[in-house]
Amino acid sequence: MRAWMNTGTTLALLASVALGACAQSNVARLPSRTGPTDKLDMTTWSVVGVDPVSGDVGVAMASCVANTLADALAALVPGKGAAATQAAFDVGNRDKVYAALKEGRSAEEIIRLVSDSVTDARLGSRQYGVVTMSGGRVQTAGFTGKPMLDGAAAPNASRWAGVRANASRGVSVQGNTLVNEAVVANALAAYVWEDPTGFNSLSDRLIRALEAGSVAGGDVRCNSDSVRQTAATAMIVVARGTDGPYATEKIGLSDQGTPKAPWLAISTTTSRGGDNPLLDLRRKYDLWRRTVKKN
């Protein structure tokens, strides 16, 4: 069982998070059970990370939105940056972020581009996390719609939303509809933690950060009186610094197991009340890590 340190406290992905793993086969252009689409209310938490030395970029996410694949939330441009587009997901907005990353714009410029209420009538329902790099300098920026922030700040609030980032470590963690702030705070702590056993690659950091958010409670909708599932969908995508840009076509599609896929692409989904998909994600990731070659 993998563990990580958070201000002196060892956390672990406990067996009580779920009772088993959900199987998801790798099929070319694998669609979710709900079918691919351009728009979906994809409330979630995600981790965006970059390595300014290697140019590697990646995104990992989990959500209680069930029976759908969420690879499309990620935009990866090796050597320049990565981003997550979530909450009221629209592939057109994701593509604006993706194009801006490819142009080499900074994280702050990208957030300004997509956070204009004049051009986006649903801005209050959007959330973004962006990490960019240029000349060895990393910049992070995020956006969470005001209604989500107001709801999280209300007395006796039951759903938390917000962004936490660490530019010096090249990471941004963002989420909404969460049990509490610890989902993103613990994910950030897990990402920056240095594993003394050496599991500190970008992909290692992304998956343990996602797991830390799950341990903290994850998506509030997947937690009921008798079930603590924390998520129903989970994925991780990573591109190496020498790879081309990557973003899949629609929400509900995954390129895993196909020539279109980035260097690492694992996506899994199940129904609410079922097994926690992060267990299946970890199992597949550990298998991938044992067999993959960096170059």
C-alpha positions as CSV (number, residue, x, y, z in Angstrom):
1,M,0.0,0.0,0.0
2,R,1.5,3.3,-1.1
3,A,1.7,6.1,1.5
4,W,2.7,9.7,1.5
5,M,3.6,12.3,4.0
6,N,1.5,15.4,4.8
7,T,2.9,17.7,7.5
8,G,4.3,14.7,9.5
9,T,1.2,12.5,9.0
10,T,1.4,9.4,6.9
11,L,-1.7,9.0,4.7
12,A,-2.6,5.8,2.7
13,L,-5.3,4.8,0.3
14,L,-7.3,2.8,2.7
15,A,-9.2,-0.3,1.8
16,S,-12.4,1.3,3.2
17,V,-12.4,3.7,0.3
18,A,-13.8,0.9,-1.8
19,L,-14.2,-2.8,-1.7
20,G,-12.7,-3.7,-5.1
21,A,-11.6,-2.6,-8.5
22,C,-13.7,-1.9,-11.6
23,A,-12.5,-3.5,-14.8
24,Q,-12.3,-1.4,-18.0
25,S,-10.8,-2.9,-21.1
26,N,-8.6,-0.9,-23.5
27,V,-10.5,-0.7,-26.7
28,A,-9.7,1.6,-29.6
29,R,-11.6,4.9,-29.3
30,L,-13.3,3.6,-26.2
31,P,-16.5,5.4,-25.5
32,S,-18.2,5.7,-22.2
33,R,-21.6,4.2,-21.5
34,T,-23.3,7.6,-21.9
35,G,-21.7,8.3,-25.2
36,P,-19.3,11.0,-26.4
37,T,-20.5,14.7,-26.3
38,D,-19.2,18.2,-26.5
39,K,-20.7,19.4,-23.2
40,L,-21.2,17.8,-19.8
41,D,-21.5,19.0,-16.2
42,M,-18.2,17.4,-15.2
43,T,-17.9,18.4,-11.5
44,T,-14.6,16.9,-10.3
45,W,-11.3,17.3,-8.7
46,S,-8.1,17.3,-10.7
47,V,-4.3,17.7,-10.6
48,V,-2.3,19.4,-13.3
49,G,1.5,19.0,-13.2
50,V,4.5,19.8,-15.3
51,D,8.3,19.1,-15.2
52,P,10.2,22.1,-16.4
53,V,13.4,20.0,-16.7
54,S,12.1,17.2,-18.9
55,G,9.1,19.1,-20.4
56,D,6.7,16.3,-19.3
57,V,3.1,17.4,-18.7
58,G,0.1,15.6,-17.2
59,V,-3.3,15.7,-15.7
60,A,-5.1,13.3,-13.3
61,M,-8.8,13.6,-12.3
62,A,-11.6,11.9,-10.5
63,S,-15.3,12.6,-10.3
64,C,-18.7,11.2,-9.1
65,V,-20.1,11.7,-12.6
66,A,-20.6,8.0,-13.4
67,N,-20.4,5.9,-16.5
68,T,-18.4,8.3,-18.6
69,L,-14.7,8.8,-19.5
70,A,-13.2,12.2,-18.8
71,D,-9.9,12.3,-20.7
72,A,-11.2,15.4,-22.6
73,L,-10.8,17.6,-19.5
74,A,-7.0,17.5,-20.1
75,A,-5.0,19.6,-22.5
76,L,-1.3,18.6,-22.8
77,V,1.4,20.6,-24.6
78,P,4.8,19.2,-23.7
79,G,7.4,21.8,-23.0
80,K,4.8,24.5,-22.7
81,G,2.1,23.4,-20.2
82,A,-1.1,21.5,-19.3
83,A,-4.6,22.4,-18.1
84,A,-7.8,21.0,-16.8
85,T,-11.2,22.3,-17.9
86,Q,-14.0,21.1,-15.7
87,A,-17.3,21.7,-13.9
88,A,-19.6,22.9,-16.8
89,F,-17.3,21.3,-19.4
90,D,-17.5,22.5,-23.0
91,V,-15.0,21.2,-25.5
92,G,-15.0,24.6,-27.2
93,N,-13.6,26.2,-24.0
94,R,-11.1,23.3,-23.6
95,D,-10.0,23.9,-27.1
96,K,-9.4,27.7,-26.4
97,V,-7.2,26.6,-23.5
98,Y,-5.5,24.0,-25.7
99,A,-4.8,26.5,-28.5
100,A,-3.4,29.1,-26.0
101,L,-1.1,26.5,-24.5
102,K,0.2,25.6,-28.0
103,E,0.8,29.4,-28.7
104,G,3.0,29.5,-25.6
105,R,0.8,31.8,-23.6
106,S,1.2,32.1,-19.8
107,A,-1.2,30.5,-17.3
108,E,-2.4,34.0,-16.3
109,E,-3.0,35.0,-19.9
110,I,-5.0,31.8,-20.5
111,I,-7.2,32.3,-17.5
112,R,-7.9,35.9,-18.6
113,L,-8.8,34.5,-22.0
114,V,-11.5,32.1,-20.7
115,S,-12.8,34.0,-17.7
116,D,-14.7,36.8,-19.5
117,S,-18.4,36.8,-18.6
118,V,-19.2,38.9,-21.7
119,T,-18.2,36.0,-24.0
120,D,-19.2,33.1,-21.7
121,A,-22.8,33.1,-20.3
122,R,-22.0,30.1,-18.2
123,L,-18.8,31.4,-16.6
124,G,-20.1,31.0,-13.1
125,S,-20.3,27.2,-13.6
126,R,-16.7,26.9,-15.0
127,Q,-13.5,25.8,-13.4
128,Y,-10.0,25.8,-14.8
129,G,-6.5,24.9,-13.6
130,V,-3.5,25.8,-15.8
131,V,0.3,25.3,-15.4
132,T,2.7,26.7,-17.9
133,M,6.4,26.8,-18.3
134,S,8.8,28.9,-20.3
135,G,12.6,29.3,-20.0
136,G,12.6,27.3,-16.8
137,R,9.9,29.5,-15.2
138,V,6.7,27.9,-14.2
139,Q,3.4,29.8,-13.7
140,T,0.1,28.6,-12.3
141,A,-3.3,30.1,-12.5
142,G,-6.9,29.0,-11.8
143,F,-10.5,30.0,-12.0
144,T,-13.6,28.9,-10.1
145,G,-17.0,30.4,-10.9
146,K,-18.3,32.8,-8.2
147,P,-21.5,30.8,-7.5
148,M,-19.4,27.8,-6.6
149,L,-17.0,29.8,-4.4
150,D,-20.0,31.5,-2.7
151,G,-21.6,28.2,-2.0
152,A,-18.4,26.8,-0.5
153,A,-18.1,29.9,1.8
154,A,-21.7,29.8,3.0
155,P,-22.4,28.9,6.6
156,N,-22.8,25.1,7.0
157,A,-21.6,24.7,3.4
158,S,-21.8,21.0,2.3
159,R,-19.8,21.4,-1.0
160,W,-16.3,22.9,-1.3
161,A,-14.8,24.4,-4.4
162,G,-11.5,26.2,-5.1
163,V,-8.0,26.0,-6.5
164,R,-4.6,25.4,-4.6
165,A,-1.3,25.6,-6.5
166,N,2.5,25.6,-6.0
167,A,4.3,27.2,-9.0
168,S,7.7,26.3,-7.6
169,R,6.7,22.6,-7.9
170,G,4.8,23.0,-11.1
171,V,1.4,21.9,-9.9
172,S,-2.2,23.1,-9.6
173,V,-5.0,21.2,-7.8
174,Q,-8.6,22.3,-8.3
175,G,-12.0,20.9,-7.5
176,N,-15.7,21.5,-6.9
177,T,-18.6,19.6,-5.3
178,L,-16.1,18.3,-2.8
179,V,-16.5,17.0,0.8
180,N,-14.0,19.7,2.1
181,E,-10.9,21.7,1.3
182,A,-8.7,18.8,2.4
183,V,-9.5,17.1,-0.9
184,V,-7.3,19.6,-2.8
185,A,-5.0,20.6,0.1
186,N,-4.0,17.0,0.8
187,A,-3.6,16.3,-2.9
188,L,-1.2,19.2,-3.2
189,A,0.8,18.0,-0.2
190,A,1.0,14.5,-1.6
191,Y,2.2,15.8,-5.0
192,V,5.1,17.8,-3.6
193,W,6.1,15.1,-1.0
194,E,9.4,13.4,-1.8
195,D,8.9,9.6,-1.6
196,P,12.2,8.3,-0.1
197,T,11.8,5.1,-2.1
198,G,12.1,7.0,-5.3
199,F,8.6,7.0,-6.7
200,N,8.8,10.7,-7.7
201,S,8.2,10.9,-11.4
202,L,5.5,13.3,-12.7
203,S,3.1,10.4,-13.1
204,D,3.8,9.0,-9.6
205,R,3.1,12.4,-8.1
206,L,-0.1,12.8,-10.1
207,I,-1.6,9.5,-9.1
208,R,-0.7,9.8,-5.4
209,A,-2.1,13.3,-5.3
210,L,-5.4,12.0,-6.8
211,E,-5.4,9.2,-4.1
212,A,-4.9,11.7,-1.4
213,G,-7.9,13.6,-2.5
214,S,-9.9,10.4,-2.4
215,V,-8.7,9.6,1.2
216,A,-9.9,13.1,2.2
217,G,-13.4,12.3,1.0
218,G,-13.4,13.2,-2.7
219,D,-16.7,14.1,-4.4
220,V,-19.4,14.7,-1.9
221,R,-22.1,13.0,-4.1
222,C,-20.3,9.7,-3.9
223,N,-20.4,9.7,-0.1
224,S,-23.7,8.5,1.5
225,D,-24.7,7.0,4.8
226,S,-23.5,3.5,3.7
227,V,-21.1,4.2,0.8
228,R,-17.8,6.0,0.7
229,Q,-16.9,5.6,-2.9
230,T,-15.4,9.2,-3.3
231,A,-15.6,8.9,-7.2
232,A,-17.1,7.0,-10.0
233,T,-14.7,8.0,-12.8
234,A,-10.9,8.5,-12.8
235,M,-8.1,9.0,-15.3
236,I,-4.5,10.0,-15.7
237,V,-2.8,11.2,-18.9
238,V,0.9,12.2,-19.3
239,A,2.9,13.2,-22.3
240,R,6.7,13.3,-22.4
241,G,8.6,16.4,-23.3
242,T,9.5,15.0,-26.7
243,D,5.8,14.1,-27.5
244,G,3.3,16.1,-29.5
245,P,0.4,18.1,-28.0
246,Y,-2.6,16.0,-27.0
247,A,-6.3,16.5,-26.3
248,T,-9.0,14.0,-27.1
249,E,-11.9,15.0,-29.3
250,K,-15.0,14.8,-27.0
251,I,-15.9,14.2,-23.4
252,G,-16.8,10.5,-23.0
253,L,-14.0,9.3,-25.3
254,S,-10.6,7.8,-24.3
255,D,-7.7,7.1,-26.7
256,Q,-6.1,4.6,-24.2
257,G,-4.6,1.6,-26.0
258,T,-4.6,3.4,-29.4
259,P,-1.8,5.1,-31.5
260,K,-3.5,8.5,-30.7
261,A,-3.0,8.1,-26.9
262,P,-0.2,10.0,-25.1
263,W,2.6,8.2,-23.4
264,L,0.4,7.3,-20.4
265,A,-3.3,7.1,-20.8
266,I,-5.5,5.2,-18.3
267,S,-9.2,5.9,-17.8
268,T,-11.8,4.0,-15.9
269,T,-15.4,4.4,-14.9
270,T,-18.2,2.7,-13.0
271,S,-21.6,3.4,-11.5
272,R,-22.3,5.3,-8.3
273,G,-22.3,3.0,-5.3
274,G,-19.9,0.6,-7.0
275,D,-16.2,0.1,-6.4
276,N,-13.9,3.1,-6.2
277,P,-12.3,3.6,-9.7
278,L,-9.1,4.9,-8.2
279,L,-8.3,1.3,-7.1
280,D,-8.6,0.1,-10.7
281,L,-6.6,3.2,-11.8
282,R,-3.8,2.3,-9.3
283,R,-3.7,-1.3,-10.3
284,K,-3.4,-0.4,-14.0
285,Y,-0.9,2.3,-13.3
286,D,1.4,0.0,-11.3
287,L,1.2,-2.6,-14.1
288,W,2.1,0.2,-16.7
289,R,4.9,1.5,-14.5
290,R,6.5,-2.0,-14.3
291,T,6.6,-2.4,-18.1
292,V,7.0,1.0,-19.6
293,K,10.2,2.5,-20.9
294,K,10.8,6.3,-20.6
295,N,12.0,6.6,-24.2
